[in-house]
């Protein structure tokens, strides 16, 4: 009976967390966010007044962190708590440009203007293909990107 209950709980939560230990997920994301911010564990210790041992243990799934510790970490890293619950199947903007694009698409959708988001994607794909084609024709090295202004091609 217990095994069936665990399987059902795992099945029900698969959409949000595909049977991953929450503490492991939080630890993985803590390390990811800390490294994205170019901070060492020592740096985070200084910013949060949380022991390096706790940070290390959390990142290595040796123990979990409570909500108070999480909020101190969120404040120090300037992130929202939900960012610790993102798994590999959740699309996460990694750059400022991705964040801008996601914000623009969400703004259009929230305003019930989905067609604008569709047009943005379509235009973006056309521009990317055009620039790639132009670069290939000009023999531009992929390592040296040429900047094209919107509307210039």
Secondary structure, DSSP 8 states (H G I E B T S, - for coil): -HHHHHHHHHHHHTTTSSS--HHHHHHHHHHHHHHHTT--HHHHHHHH---HHHHHHHHTTSS---HHHHHHHHHHHT--GGGGG--TTS----SHHHHHHHHHHHHHHHTT-HHHHHHHHHHHHHHHHHHHHHHHHHT--TTS-----TT--
